[in-house]
């Protein structure tokens, strides 16, 4: 999952292991903005099929 800082646009890669929480907050290394991310349910569950929702 790719995250962009709202303030400066810096790109961060969020690993599966980091997505145990529904909401993740971290400080941007560039501008020190507090970046808040809501993780989709299918990412949190970390499904073996790659997280693609099935109908
Ligand atoms: Zn930033």
mmCIF file of the protein (N, C-alpha, C, O) and its ligand, coordinates in Angstrom:
data_MODEL
# 
_entry.id   MODEL 
# 
loop_
_entity.id 
_entity.type 
_entity.pdbx_number_of_molecules 
1 polymer     1 
2 non-polymer 1 
# 
_entity_poly.entity_id                      1 
_entity_poly.type                           'polypeptide(L)' 
_entity_poly.nstd_linkage                   no 
_entity_poly.nstd_monomer                   no 
_entity_poly.pdbx_seq_one_letter_code       
;(UNK)(UNK)(UNK)(UNK)(UNK)(UNK)(UNK)(UNK)(UNK)(UNK)(UNK)(UNK)(UNK)(UNK)(UNK)(UNK)
(UNK)(UNK)(UNK)(UNK)(UNK)(UNK)(UNK)(UNK)(UNK)(UNK)(UNK)(UNK)(UNK)(UNK)(UNK)(UNK)
(UNK)(UNK)(UNK)(UNK)(UNK)(UNK)(UNK)(UNK)(UNK)(UNK)(UNK)(UNK)(UNK)(UNK)(UNK)(UNK)
(UNK)(UNK)(UNK)(UNK)(UNK)(UNK)(UNK)
;
_entity_poly.pdbx_seq_one_letter_code_can   XXXXXXXXXXXXXXXXXXXXXXXXXXXXXXXXXXXXXXXXXXXXXXXXXXXXXXX 
_entity_poly.pdbx_strand_id                 A 
# 
loop_
_entity_poly_seq.entity_id 
_entity_poly_seq.num 
_entity_poly_seq.mon_id 
_entity_poly_seq.hetero 
1 1  UNK n 
1 2  UNK n 
1 3  UNK n 
1 4  UNK n 
1 5  UNK n 
1 6  UNK n 
1 7  UNK n 
1 8  UNK n 
1 9  UNK n 
1 10 UNK n 
1 11 UNK n 
1 12 UNK n 
1 13 UNK n 
1 14 UNK n 
1 15 UNK n 
1 16 UNK n 
1 17 UNK n 
1 18 UNK n 
1 19 UNK n 
1 20 UNK n 
1 21 UNK n 
1 22 UNK n 
1 23 UNK n 
1 24 UNK n 
1 25 UNK n 
1 26 UNK n 
1 27 UNK n 
1 28 UNK n 
1 29 UNK n 
1 30 UNK n 
1 31 UNK n 
1 32 UNK n 
1 33 UNK n 
1 34 UNK n 
1 35 UNK n 
1 36 UNK n 
1 37 UNK n 
1 38 UNK n 
1 39 UNK n 
1 40 UNK n 
1 41 UNK n 
1 42 UNK n 
1 43 UNK n 
1 44 UNK n 
1 45 UNK n 
1 46 UNK n 
1 47 UNK n 
1 48 UNK n 
1 49 UNK n 
1 50 UNK n 
1 51 UNK n 
1 52 UNK n 
1 53 UNK n 
1 54 UNK n 
1 55 UNK n 
# 
loop_
_struct_asym.id 
_struct_asym.entity_id 
A 1 
B 2 
# 
loop_
_chem_comp.id 
_chem_comp.type 
_chem_comp.mon_nstd_flag 
UNK 'L-peptide linking' . 
ZN  non-polymer         . 
# 
_pdbx_entity_nonpoly.entity_id   2 
_pdbx_entity_nonpoly.name        ? 
_pdbx_entity_nonpoly.comp_id     ZN 
# 
_pdbx_nonpoly_scheme.asym_id         B 
_pdbx_nonpoly_scheme.entity_id       2 
_pdbx_nonpoly_scheme.mon_id          ZN 
_pdbx_nonpoly_scheme.ndb_seq_num     1 
_pdbx_nonpoly_scheme.pdb_seq_num     101 
_pdbx_nonpoly_scheme.auth_seq_num    101 
_pdbx_nonpoly_scheme.pdb_mon_id      ZN 
_pdbx_nonpoly_scheme.auth_mon_id     ZN 
_pdbx_nonpoly_scheme.pdb_strand_id   A 
_pdbx_nonpoly_scheme.pdb_ins_code    . 
# 
loop_
_atom_site.group_PDB 
_atom_site.id 
_atom_site.type_symbol 
_atom_site.label_atom_id 
_atom_site.label_alt_id 
_atom_site.label_comp_id 
_atom_site.label_asym_id 
_atom_site.label_entity_id 
_atom_site.label_seq_id 
_atom_site.pdbx_PDB_ins_code 
_atom_site.Cartn_x 
_atom_site.Cartn_y 
_atom_site.Cartn_z 
_atom_site.occupancy 
_atom_site.B_iso_or_equiv 
_atom_site.pdbx_formal_charge 
_atom_site.auth_seq_id 
_atom_site.auth_comp_id 
_atom_site.auth_asym_id 
_atom_site.auth_atom_id 
_atom_site.pdbx_PDB_model_num 
ATOM   1   N  N  . UNK A 1 1  ? 0.857   -1.183  0.000  1.00 0.00 ? 1   UNK A N  1 
ATOM   2   C  CA . UNK A 1 1  ? 0.000   0.000   0.000  1.00 0.00 ? 1   UNK A CA 1 
ATOM   3   C  C  . UNK A 1 1  ? 0.895   1.236   0.000  1.00 0.00 ? 1   UNK A C  1 
ATOM   4   O  O  . UNK A 1 1  ? 1.815   1.347   0.810  1.00 0.00 ? 1   UNK A O  1 
ATOM   5   N  N  . UNK A 1 2  ? 0.618   2.156   -0.911 1.00 0.00 ? 2   UNK A N  1 
ATOM   6   C  CA . UNK A 1 2  ? 1.433   3.364   -1.038 1.00 0.00 ? 2   UNK A CA 1 
ATOM   7   C  C  . UNK A 1 2  ? 0.714   4.540   -0.380 1.00 0.00 ? 2   UNK A C  1 
ATOM   8   O  O  . UNK A 1 2  ? -0.465  4.783   -0.635 1.00 0.00 ? 2   UNK A O  1 
ATOM   9   N  N  . UNK A 1 3  ? 1.435   5.258   0.462  1.00 0.00 ? 3   UNK A N  1 
ATOM   10  C  CA . UNK A 1 3  ? 0.881   6.389   1.195  1.00 0.00 ? 3   UNK A CA 1 
ATOM   11  C  C  . UNK A 1 3  ? 1.604   7.662   0.775  1.00 0.00 ? 3   UNK A C  1 
ATOM   12  O  O  . UNK A 1 3  ? 2.825   7.663   0.621  1.00 0.00 ? 3   UNK A O  1 
ATOM   13  N  N  . UNK A 1 4  ? 0.868   8.726   0.593  1.00 0.00 ? 4   UNK A N  1 
ATOM   14  C  CA . UNK A 1 4  ? 1.472   10.016  0.291  1.00 0.00 ? 4   UNK A CA 1 
ATOM   15  C  C  . UNK A 1 4  ? 1.211   10.995  1.428  1.00 0.00 ? 4   UNK A C  1 
ATOM   16  O  O  . UNK A 1 4  ? 0.104   11.070  1.961  1.00 0.00 ? 4   UNK A O  1 
ATOM   17  N  N  . UNK A 1 5  ? 2.250   11.745  1.790  1.00 0.00 ? 5   UNK A N  1 
ATOM   18  C  CA . UNK A 1 5  ? 2.087   12.801  2.783  1.00 0.00 ? 5   UNK A CA 1 
ATOM   19  C  C  . UNK A 1 5  ? 1.176   13.889  2.216  1.00 0.00 ? 5   UNK A C  1 
ATOM   20  O  O  . UNK A 1 5  ? 1.348   14.320  1.076  1.00 0.00 ? 5   UNK A O  1 
ATOM   21  N  N  . UNK A 1 6  ? 0.209   14.327  3.018  1.00 0.00 ? 6   UNK A N  1 
ATOM   22  C  CA . UNK A 1 6  ? -0.727  15.363  2.563  1.00 0.00 ? 6   UNK A CA 1 
ATOM   23  C  C  . UNK A 1 6  ? -0.021  16.692  2.298  1.00 0.00 ? 6   UNK A C  1 
ATOM   24  O  O  . UNK A 1 6  ? -0.428  17.461  1.427  1.00 0.00 ? 6   UNK A O  1 
ATOM   25  N  N  . UNK A 1 7  ? 1.015   16.942  3.044  1.00 0.00 ? 7   UNK A N  1 
ATOM   26  C  CA . UNK A 1 7  ? 1.660   18.258  3.002  1.00 0.00 ? 7   UNK A CA 1 
ATOM   27  C  C  . UNK A 1 7  ? 2.694   18.364  1.880  1.00 0.00 ? 7   UNK A C  1 
ATOM   28  O  O  . UNK A 1 7  ? 2.639   19.293  1.074  1.00 0.00 ? 7   UNK A O  1 
ATOM   29  N  N  . UNK A 1 8  ? 3.625   17.430  1.824  1.00 0.00 ? 8   UNK A N  1 
ATOM   30  C  CA . UNK A 1 8  ? 4.750   17.571  0.895  1.00 0.00 ? 8   UNK A CA 1 
ATOM   31  C  C  . UNK A 1 8  ? 4.713   16.547  -0.231 1.00 0.00 ? 8   UNK A C  1 
ATOM   32  O  O  . UNK A 1 8  ? 5.488   16.644  -1.182 1.00 0.00 ? 8   UNK A O  1 
ATOM   33  N  N  . UNK A 1 9  ? 3.820   15.568  -0.132 1.00 0.00 ? 9   UNK A N  1 
ATOM   34  C  CA . UNK A 1 9  ? 3.693   14.597  -1.215 1.00 0.00 ? 9   UNK A CA 1 
ATOM   35  C  C  . UNK A 1 9  ? 4.726   13.482  -1.178 1.00 0.00 ? 9   UNK A C  1 
ATOM   36  O  O  . UNK A 1 9  ? 4.813   12.692  -2.118 1.00 0.00 ? 9   UNK A O  1 
ATOM   37  N  N  . UNK A 1 10 ? 5.506   13.406  -0.115 1.00 0.00 ? 10  UNK A N  1 
ATOM   38  C  CA . UNK A 1 10 ? 6.478   12.328  0.017  1.00 0.00 ? 10  UNK A CA 1 
ATOM   39  C  C  . UNK A 1 10 ? 5.773   10.975  0.003  1.00 0.00 ? 10  UNK A C  1 
ATOM   40  O  O  . UNK A 1 10 ? 4.708   10.808  0.597  1.00 0.00 ? 10  UNK A O  1 
ATOM   41  N  N  . UNK A 1 11 ? 6.382   10.020  -0.680 1.00 0.00 ? 11  UNK A N  1 
ATOM   42  C  CA . UNK A 1 11 ? 5.751   8.716   -0.818 1.00 0.00 ? 11  UNK A CA 1 
ATOM   43  C  C  . UNK A 1 11 ? 6.320   7.736   0.190  1.00 0.00 ? 11  UNK A C  1 
ATOM   44  O  O  . UNK A 1 11 ? 7.533   7.663   0.386  1.00 0.00 ? 11  UNK A O  1 
ATOM   45  N  N  . UNK A 1 12 ? 5.436   6.985   0.827  1.00 0.00 ? 12  UNK A N  1 
ATOM   46  C  CA . UNK A 1 12 ? 5.845   5.938   1.763  1.00 0.00 ? 12  UNK A CA 1 
ATOM   47  C  C  . UNK A 1 12 ? 5.202   4.621   1.365  1.00 0.00 ? 12  UNK A C  1 
ATOM   48  O  O  . UNK A 1 12 ? 4.051   4.584   0.932  1.00 0.00 ? 12  UNK A O  1 
ATOM   49  N  N  . UNK A 1 13 ? 5.952   3.554   1.515  1.00 0.00 ? 13  UNK A N  1 
ATOM   50  C  CA . UNK A 1 13 ? 5.417   2.221   1.259  1.00 0.00 ? 13  UNK A CA 1 
ATOM   51  C  C  . UNK A 1 13 ? 5.033   1.584   2.585  1.00 0.00 ? 13  UNK A C  1 
ATOM   52  O  O  . UNK A 1 13 ? 5.860   1.456   3.488  1.00 0.00 ? 13  UNK A O  1 
ATOM   53  N  N  . UNK A 1 14 ? 3.777   1.188   2.693  1.00 0.00 ? 14  UNK A N  1 
ATOM   54  C  CA . UNK A 1 14 ? 3.297   0.546   3.917  1.00 0.00 ? 14  UNK A CA 1 
ATOM   55  C  C  . UNK A 1 14 ? 3.294   -0.967  3.705  1.00 0.00 ? 14  UNK A C  1 
ATOM   56  O  O  . UNK A 1 14 ? 2.598   -1.486  2.832  1.00 0.00 ? 14  UNK A O  1 
ATOM   57  N  N  . UNK A 1 15 ? 4.079   -1.653  4.513  1.00 0.00 ? 15  UNK A N  1 
ATOM   58  C  CA . UNK A 1 15 ? 4.160   -3.102  4.391  1.00 0.00 ? 15  UNK A CA 1 
ATOM   59  C  C  . UNK A 1 15 ? 2.936   -3.767  5.023  1.00 0.00 ? 15  UNK A C  1 
ATOM   60  O  O  . UNK A 1 15 ? 2.268   -3.177  5.872  1.00 0.00 ? 15  UNK A O  1 
ATOM   61  N  N  . UNK A 1 16 ? 2.653   -4.988  4.606  1.00 0.00 ? 16  UNK A N  1 
ATOM   62  C  CA . UNK A 1 16 ? 1.532   -5.750  5.181  1.00 0.00 ? 16  UNK A CA 1 
ATOM   63  C  C  . UNK A 1 16 ? 1.644   -5.855  6.697  1.00 0.00 ? 16  UNK A C  1 
ATOM   64  O  O  . UNK A 1 16 ? 0.645   -5.773  7.412  1.00 0.00 ? 16  UNK A O  1 
ATOM   65  N  N  . UNK A 1 17 ? 2.863   -6.035  7.174  1.00 0.00 ? 17  UNK A N  1 
ATOM   66  C  CA . UNK A 1 17 ? 3.079   -6.205  8.608  1.00 0.00 ? 17  UNK A CA 1 
ATOM   67  C  C  . UNK A 1 17 ? 2.731   -4.947  9.396  1.00 0.00 ? 17  UNK A C  1 
ATOM   68  O  O  . UNK A 1 17 ? 2.482   -5.008  10.600 1.00 0.00 ? 17  UNK A O  1 
ATOM   69  N  N  . UNK A 1 18 ? 2.714   -3.792  8.700  1.00 0.00 ? 18  UNK A N  1 
ATOM   70  C  CA . UNK A 1 18 ? 2.408   -2.540  9.376  1.00 0.00 ? 18  UNK A CA 1 
ATOM   71  C  C  . UNK A 1 18 ? 0.913   -2.273  9.439  1.00 0.00 ? 18  UNK A C  1 
ATOM   72  O  O  . UNK A 1 18 ? 0.478   -1.304  10.062 1.00 0.00 ? 18  UNK A O  1 
ATOM   73  N  N  . UNK A 1 19 ? 0.129   -3.124  8.800  1.00 0.00 ? 19  UNK A N  1 
ATOM   74  C  CA . UNK A 1 19 ? -1.294  -2.842  8.649  1.00 0.00 ? 19  UNK A CA 1 
ATOM   75  C  C  . UNK A 1 19 ? -2.184  -3.654  9.590  1.00 0.00 ? 19  UNK A C  1 
ATOM   76  O  O  . UNK A 1 19 ? -3.303  -4.032  9.242  1.00 0.00 ? 19  UNK A O  1 
ATOM   77  N  N  . UNK A 1 20 ? -1.666  -3.908  10.772 1.00 0.00 ? 20  UNK A N  1 
ATOM   78  C  CA . UNK A 1 20 ? -2.465  -4.632  11.768 1.00 0.00 ? 20  UNK A CA 1 
ATOM   79  C  C  . UNK A 1 20 ? -3.520  -3.728  12.384 1.00 0.00 ? 20  UNK A C  1 
ATOM   80  O  O  . UNK A 1 20 ? -4.558  -4.196  12.850 1.00 0.00 ? 20  UNK A O  1 
ATOM   81  N  N  . UNK A 1 21 ? -3.246  -2.429  12.383 1.00 0.00 ? 21  UNK A N  1 
ATOM   82  C  CA . UNK A 1 21 ? -4.190  -1.464  12.939 1.00 0.00 ? 21  UNK A CA 1 
ATOM   83  C  C  . UNK A 1 21 ? -5.084  -0.919  11.829 1.00 0.00 ? 21  UNK A C  1 
ATOM   84  O  O  . UNK A 1 21 ? -4.684  -0.856  10.667 1.00 0.00 ? 21  UNK A O  1 
ATOM   85  N  N  . UNK A 1 22 ? -6.297  -0.528  12.204 1.00 0.00 ? 22  UNK A N  1 
ATOM   86  C  CA . UNK A 1 22 ? -7.225  0.046   11.221 1.00 0.00 ? 22  UNK A CA 1 
ATOM   87  C  C  . UNK A 1 22 ? -6.798  1.450   10.813 1.00 0.00 ? 22  UNK A C  1 
ATOM   88  O  O  . UNK A 1 22 ? -6.963  1.858   9.664  1.00 0.00 ? 22  UNK A O  1 
ATOM   89  N  N  . UNK A 1 23 ? -6.248  2.176   11.774 1.00 0.00 ? 23  UNK A N  1 
ATOM   90  C  CA . UNK A 1 23 ? -5.771  3.526   11.489 1.00 0.00 ? 23  UNK A CA 1 
ATOM   91  C  C  . UNK A 1 23 ? -4.312  3.637   11.921 1.00 0.00 ? 23  UNK A C  1 
ATOM   92  O  O  . UNK A 1 23 ? -3.959  3.326   13.058 1.00 0.00 ? 23  UNK A O  1 
ATOM   93  N  N  . UNK A 1 24 ? -3.488  4.077   11.007 1.00 0.00 ? 24  UNK A N  1 
ATOM   94  C  CA . UNK A 1 24 ? -2.063  4.202   11.282 1.00 0.00 ? 24  UNK A CA 1 
ATOM   95  C  C  . UNK A 1 24 ? -1.689  5.684   11.213 1.00 0.00 ? 24  UNK A C  1 
ATOM   96  O  O  . UNK A 1 24 ? -2.104  6.396   10.298 1.00 0.00 ? 24  UNK A O  1 
ATOM   97  N  N  . UNK A 1 25 ? -0.908  6.135   12.182 1.00 0.00 ? 25  UNK A N  1 
ATOM   98  C  CA . UNK A 1 25 ? -0.434  7.514   12.168 1.00 0.00 ? 25  UNK A CA 1 
ATOM   99  C  C  . UNK A 1 25 ? 1.073   7.517   12.284 1.00 0.00 ? 25  UNK A C  1 
ATOM   100 O  O  . UNK A 1 25 ? 1.645   6.803   13.107 1.00 0.00 ? 25  UNK A O  1 
ATOM   101 N  N  . UNK A 1 26 ? 1.711   8.320   11.460 1.00 0.00 ? 26  UNK A N  1 
ATOM   102 C  CA . UNK A 1 26 ? 3.155   8.485   11.580 1.00 0.00 ? 26  UNK A CA 1 
ATOM   103 C  C  . UNK A 1 26 ? 3.557   9.883   11.143 1.00 0.00 ? 26  UNK A C  1 
ATOM   104 O  O  . UNK A 1 26 ? 2.815   10.570  10.441 1.00 0.00 ? 26  UNK A O  1 
ATOM   105 N  N  . UNK A 1 27 ? 4.752   10.294  11.575 1.00 0.00 ? 27  UNK A N  1 
ATOM   106 C  CA . UNK A 1 27 ? 5.228   11.624  11.238 1.00 0.00 ? 27  UNK A CA 1 
ATOM   107 C  C  . UNK A 1 27 ? 6.060   11.561  9.975  1.00 0.00 ? 27  UNK A C  1 
ATOM   108 O  O  . UNK A 1 27 ? 6.957   10.728  9.847  1.00 0.00 ? 27  UNK A O  1 
ATOM   109 N  N  . UNK A 1 28 ? 5.754   12.454  9.037  1.00 0.00 ? 28  UNK A N  1 
ATOM   110 C  CA . UNK A 1 28 ? 6.515   12.529  7.796  1.00 0.00 ? 28  UNK A CA 1 
ATOM   111 C  C  . UNK A 1 28 ? 7.964   12.915  8.094  1.00 0.00 ? 28  UNK A C  1 
ATOM   112 O  O  . UNK A 1 28 ? 8.230   13.830  8.874  1.00 0.00 ? 28  UNK A O  1 
ATOM   113 N  N  . UNK A 1 29 ? 8.887   12.204  7.462  1.00 0.00 ? 29  UNK A N  1 
ATOM   114 C  CA . UNK A 1 29 ? 10.307  12.475  7.702  1.00 0.00 ? 29  UNK A CA 1 
ATOM   115 C  C  . UNK A 1 29 ? 10.756  13.785  7.071  1.00 0.00 ? 29  UNK A C  1 
ATOM   116 O  O  . UNK A 1 29 ? 11.760  14.368  7.481  1.00 0.00 ? 29  UNK A O  1 
ATOM   117 N  N  . UNK A 1 30 ? 10.016  14.241  6.079  1.00 0.00 ? 30  UNK A N  1 
ATOM   118 C  CA . UNK A 1 30 ? 10.417  15.437  5.336  1.00 0.00 ? 30  UNK A CA 1 
ATOM   119 C  C  . UNK A 1 30 ? 9.889   16.713  5.989  1.00 0.00 ? 30  UNK A C  1 
ATOM   120 O  O  . UNK A 1 30 ? 10.652  17.632  6.287  1.00 0.00 ? 30  UNK A O  1 
ATOM   121 N  N  . UNK A 1 31 ? 8.566   16.758  6.209  1.00 0.00 ? 31  UNK A N  1 
ATOM   122 C  CA . UNK A 1 31 ? 7.946   18.005  6.669  1.00 0.00 ? 31  UNK A CA 1 
ATOM   123 C  C  . UNK A 1 31 ? 7.370   17.889  8.076  1.00 0.00 ? 31  UNK A C  1 
ATOM   124 O  O  . UNK A 1 31 ? 6.834   18.861  8.608  1.00 0.00 ? 31  UNK A O  1 
ATOM   125 N  N  . UNK A 1 32 ? 7.478   16.711  8.681  1.00 0.00 ? 32  UNK A N  1 
ATOM   126 C  CA . UNK A 1 32 ? 7.001   16.466  10.051 1.00 0.00 ? 32  UNK A CA 1 
ATOM   127 C  C  . UNK A 1 32 ? 5.497   16.632  10.195 1.00 0.00 ? 32  UNK A C  1 
ATOM   128 O  O  . UNK A 1 32 ? 4.987   16.816  11.300 1.00 0.00 ? 32  UNK A O  1 
ATOM   129 N  N  . UNK A 1 33 ? 4.797   16.566  9.083  1.00 0.00 ? 33  UNK A N  1 
ATOM   130 C  CA . UNK A 1 33 ? 3.342   16.511  9.123  1.00 0.00 ? 33  UNK A CA 1 
ATOM   131 C  C  . UNK A 1 33 ? 2.919   15.165  9.699  1.00 0.00 ? 33  UNK A C  1 
ATOM   132 O  O  . UNK A 1 33 ? 3.575   14.151  9.457  1.00 0.00 ? 33  UNK A O  1 
ATOM   133 N  N  . UNK A 1 34 ? 1.836   15.150  10.454 1.00 0.00 ? 34  UNK A N  1 
ATOM   134 C  CA . UNK A 1 34 ? 1.310   13.901  10.971 1.00 0.00 ? 34  UNK A CA 1 
ATOM   135 C  C  . UNK A 1 34 ? 0.395   13.278  9.923  1.00 0.00 ? 34  UNK A C  1 
ATOM   136 O  O  . UNK A 1 34 ? -0.681  13.797  9.629  1.00 0.00 ? 34  UNK A O  1 
ATOM   137 N  N  . UNK A 1 35 ? 0.841   12.159  9.367  1.00 0.00 ? 35  UNK A N  1 
ATOM   138 C  CA . UNK A 1 35 ? 0.089   11.482  8.315  1.00 0.00 ? 35  UNK A CA 1 
ATOM   139 C  C  . UNK A 1 35 ? -0.794  10.416  8.945  1.00 0.00 ? 35  UNK A C  1 
ATOM   140 O  O  . UNK A 1 35 ? -0.318  9.566   9.697  1.00 0.00 ? 35  UNK A O  1 
ATOM   141 N  N  . UNK A 1 36 ? -2.091  10.470  8.628  1.00 0.00 ? 36  UNK A N  1 
ATOM   142 C  CA . UNK A 1 36 ? -3.054  9.531   9.186  1.00 0.00 ? 36  UNK A CA 1 
ATOM   143 C  C  . UNK A 1 36 ? -3.624  8.696   8.045  1.00 0.00 ? 36  UNK A C  1 
ATOM   144 O  O  . UNK A 1 36 ? -4.080  9.235   7.037  1.00 0.00 ? 36  UNK A O  1 
ATOM   145 N  N  . UNK A 1 37 ? -3.592  7.375   8.214  1.00 0.00 ? 37  UNK A N  1 
ATOM   146 C  CA . UNK A 1 37 ? -4.010  6.470   7.159  1.00 0.00 ? 37  UNK A CA 1 
ATOM   147 C  C  . UNK A 1 37 ? -5.075  5.515   7.675  1.00 0.00 ? 37  UNK A C  1 
ATOM   148 O  O  . UNK A 1 37 ? -4.898  4.883   8.716  1.00 0.00 ? 37  UNK A O  1 
ATOM   149 N  N  . UNK A 1 38 ? -6.173  5.412   6.951  1.00 0.00 ? 38  UNK A N  1 
ATOM   150 C  CA . UNK A 1 38 ? -7.176  4.394   7.252  1.00 0.00 ? 38  UNK A CA 1 
ATOM   151 C  C  . UNK A 1 38 ? -6.902  3.181   6.367  1.00 0.00 ? 38  UNK A C  1 
ATOM   152 O  O  . UNK A 1 38 ? -6.915  3.283   5.141  1.00 0.00 ? 38  UNK A O  1 
ATOM   153 N  N  . UNK A 1 39 ? -6.655  2.039   6.995  1.00 0.00 ? 39  UNK A N  1 
ATOM   154 C  CA . UNK A 1 39 ? -6.338  0.828   6.244  1.00 0.00 ? 39  UNK A CA 1 
ATOM   155 C  C  . UNK A 1 39 ? -7.631  0.106   5.886  1.00 0.00 ? 39  UNK A C  1 
ATOM   156 O  O  . UNK A 1 39 ? -8.448  -0.182  6.761  1.00 0.00 ? 39  UNK A O  1 
ATOM   157 N  N  . UNK A 1 40 ? -7.820  -0.191  4.585  1.00 0.00 ? 40  UNK A N  1 
ATOM   158 C  CA . UNK A 1 40 ? -9.021  -0.940  4.173  1.00 0.00 ? 40  UNK A CA 1 
ATOM   159 C  C  . UNK A 1 40 ? -9.098  -2.297  4.856  1.00 0.00 ? 40  UNK A C  1 
ATOM   160 O  O  . UNK A 1 40 ? -8.071  -2.897  5.172  1.00 0.00 ? 40  UNK A O  1 
ATOM   161 N  N  . UNK A 1 41 ? -10.326 -2.782  5.086  1.00 0.00 ? 41  UNK A N  1 
ATOM   162 C  CA . UNK A 1 41 ? -10.534 -4.046  5.786  1.00 0.00 ? 41  UNK A CA 1 
ATOM   163 C  C  . UNK A 1 41 ? -9.795  -5.203  5.137  1.00 0.00 ? 41  UNK A C  1 
ATOM   164 O  O  . UNK A 1 41 ? -9.216  -6.043  5.827  1.00 0.00 ? 41  UNK A O  1 
ATOM   165 N  N  . UNK A 1 42 ? -9.813  -5.248  3.806  1.00 0.00 ? 42  UNK A N  1 
ATOM   166 C  CA . UNK A 1 42 ? -9.175  -6.376  3.143  1.00 0.00 ? 42  UNK A CA 1 
ATOM   167 C  C  . UNK A 1 42 ? -7.660  -6.363  3.296  1.00 0.00 ? 42  UNK A C  1 
ATOM   168 O  O  . UNK A 1 42 ? -7.012  -7.404  3.187  1.00 0.00 ? 42  UNK A O  1 
ATOM   169 N  N  . UNK A 1 43 ? -7.093  -5.181  3.549  1.00 0.00 ? 43  UNK A N  1 
ATOM   170 C  CA . UNK A 1 43 ? -5.661  -5.111  3.809  1.00 0.00 ? 43  UNK A CA 1 
ATOM   171 C  C  . UNK A 1 43 ? -5.348  -5.608  5.218  1.00 0.00 ? 43  UNK A C  1 
ATOM   172 O  O  . UNK A 1 43 ? -4.356  -6.301  5.440  1.00 0.00 ? 43  UNK A O  1 
ATOM   173 N  N  . UNK A 1 44 ? -6.216  -5.240  6.168  1.00 0.00 ? 44  UNK A N  1 
ATOM   174 C  CA . UNK A 1 44 ? -6.016  -5.633  7.558  1.00 0.00 ? 44  UNK A CA 1 
ATOM   175 C  C  . UNK A 1 44 ? -6.056  -7.150  7.699  1.00 0.00 ? 44  UNK A C  1 
ATOM   176 O  O  . UNK A 1 44 ? -5.263  -7.743  8.430  1.00 0.00 ? 44  UNK A O  1 
ATOM   177 N  N  . UNK A 1 45 ? -7.002  -7.770  6.977  1.00 0.00 ? 45  UNK A N  1 
ATOM   178 C  CA . UNK A 1 45 ? -7.154  -9.220  7.067  1.00 0.00 ? 45  UNK A CA 1 
ATOM   179 C  C  . UNK A 1 45 ? -5.985  -9.955  6.426  1.00 0.00 ? 45  UNK A C  1 
ATOM   180 O  O  . UNK A 1 45 ? -5.725  -11.117 6.738  1.00 0.00 ? 45  UNK A O  1 
ATOM   181 N  N  . UNK A 1 46 ? -5.282  -9.267  5.525  1.00 0.00 ? 46  UNK A N  1 
ATOM   182 C  CA . UNK A 1 46 ? -4.085  -9.837  4.893  1.00 0.00 ? 46  UNK A CA 1 
ATOM   183 C  C  . UNK A 1 46 ? -4.375  -11.192 4.259  1.00 0.00 ? 46  UNK A C  1 
ATOM   184 O  O  . UNK A 1 46 ? -3.728  -12.192 4.569  1.00 0.00 ? 46  UNK A O  1 
ATOM   185 N  N  . UNK A 1 47 ? -5.344  -11.204 3.379  1.00 0.00 ? 47  UNK A N  1 
ATOM   186 C  CA . UNK A 1 47 ? -5.777  -12.446 2.749  1.00 0.00 ? 47  UNK A CA 1 
ATOM   187 C  C  . UNK A 1 47 ? -4.681  -13.034 1.862  1.00 0.00 ? 47  UNK A C  1 
ATOM   188 O  O  . UNK A 1 47 ? -3.928  -12.300 1.222  1.00 0.00 ? 47  UNK A O  1 
ATOM   189 N  N  . UNK A 1 48 ? -4.598  -14.368 1.832  1.00 0.00 ? 48  UNK A N  1 
ATOM   190 C  CA . UNK A 1 48 ? -3.551  -15.046 1.070  1.00 0.00 ? 48  UNK A CA 1 
ATOM   191 C  C  . UNK A 1 48 ? -3.653  -14.841 -0.444 1.00 0.00 ? 48  UNK A C  1 
ATOM   192 O  O  . UNK A 1 48 ? -2.670  -15.034 -1.161 1.00 0.00 ? 48  UNK A O  1 
ATOM   193 N  N  . UNK A 1 49 ? -4.821  -14.456 -0.930 1.00 0.00 ? 49  UNK A N  1 
ATOM   194 C  CA . UNK A 1 49 ? -4.985  -14.256 -2.368 1.00 0.00 ? 49  UNK A CA 1 
ATOM   195 C  C  . UNK A 1 49 ? -4.562  -12.855 -2.813 1.00 0.00 ? 49  UNK A C  1 
ATOM   196 O  O  . UNK A 1 49 ? -4.812  -12.445 -3.947 1.00 0.00 ? 49  UNK A O  1 
ATOM   197 N  N  . UNK A 1 50 ? -3.925  -12.142 -1.906 1.00 0.00 ? 50  UNK A N  1 
ATOM   198 C  CA . UNK A 1 50 ? -3.408  -10.837 -2.258 1.00 0.00 ? 50  UNK A CA 1 
ATOM   199 C  C  . UNK A 1 50 ? -4.349  -9.707  -1.886 1.00 0.00 ? 50  UNK A C  1 
ATOM   200 O  O  . UNK A 1 50 ? -4.112  -8.560  -2.265 1.00 0.00 ? 50  UNK A O  1 
ATOM   201 N  N  . UNK A 1 51 ? -5.405  -10.005 -1.156 1.00 0.00 ? 51  UNK A N  1 
ATOM   202 C  CA . UNK A 1 51 ? -6.293  -8.981  -0.669 1.00 0.00 ? 51  UNK A CA 1 
ATOM   203 C  C  . UNK A 1 51 ? -7.336  -8.527  -1.666 1.00 0.00 ? 51  UNK A C  1 
ATOM   204 O  O  . UNK A 1 51 ? -7.949  -7.479  -1.467 1.00 0.00 ? 51  UNK A O  1 
ATOM   205 N  N  . UNK A 1 52 ? -7.557  -9.270  -2.724 1.00 0.00 ? 52  UNK A N  1 
ATOM   206 C  CA . UNK A 1 52 ? -8.586  -8.915  -3.691 1.00 0.00 ? 52  UNK A CA 1 
ATOM   207 C  C  . UNK A 1 52 ? -9.944  -9.383  -3.184 1.00 0.00 ? 52  UNK A C  1 
ATOM   208 O  O  . UNK A 1 52 ? -10.157 -10.579 -2.987 1.00 0.00 ? 52  UNK A O  1 
ATOM   209 N  N  . UNK A 1 53 ? -10.855 -8.452  -2.974 1.00 0.00 ? 53  UNK A N  1 
ATOM   210 C  CA . UNK A 1 53 ? -12.191 -8.832  -2.451 1.00 0.00 ? 53  UNK A CA 1 
ATOM   211 C  C  . UNK A 1 53 ? -12.943 -9.715  -3.419 1.00 0.00 ? 53  UNK A C  1 
ATOM   212 O  O  . UNK A 1 53 ? -12.915 -9.499  -4.630 1.00 0.00 ? 53  UNK A O  1 
ATOM   213 N  N  . UNK A 1 54 ? -13.614 -10.707 -2.874 1.00 0.00 ? 54  UNK A N  1 
ATOM   214 C  CA . UNK A 1 54 ? -14.414 -11.604 -3.698 1.00 0.00 ? 54  UNK A CA 1 
ATOM   215 C  C  . UNK A 1 54 ? -15.894 -11.286 -3.543 1.00 0.00 ? 54  UNK A C  1 
ATOM   216 O  O  . UNK A 1 54 ? -16.348 -10.982 -2.440 1.00 0.00 ? 54  UNK A O  1 
ATOM   217 N  N  . UNK A 1 55 ? -16.631 -11.350 -4.605 1.00 0.00 ? 55  UNK A N  1 
ATOM   218 C  CA . UNK A 1 55 ? -18.075 -11.128 -4.540 1.00 0.00 ? 55  UNK A CA 1 
ATOM   219 C  C  . UNK A 1 55 ? -18.804 -12.426 -4.278 1.00 0.00 ? 55  UNK A C  1 
ATOM   220 O  O  . UNK A 1 55 ? -20.032 -12.439 -4.191 1.00 0.00 ? 55  UNK A O  1 
HETATM 221 ZN ZN . ZN  B 2 .  ? 5.538   15.509  4.387  1.00 0.00 ? 101 ZN  A ZN 1 
# 
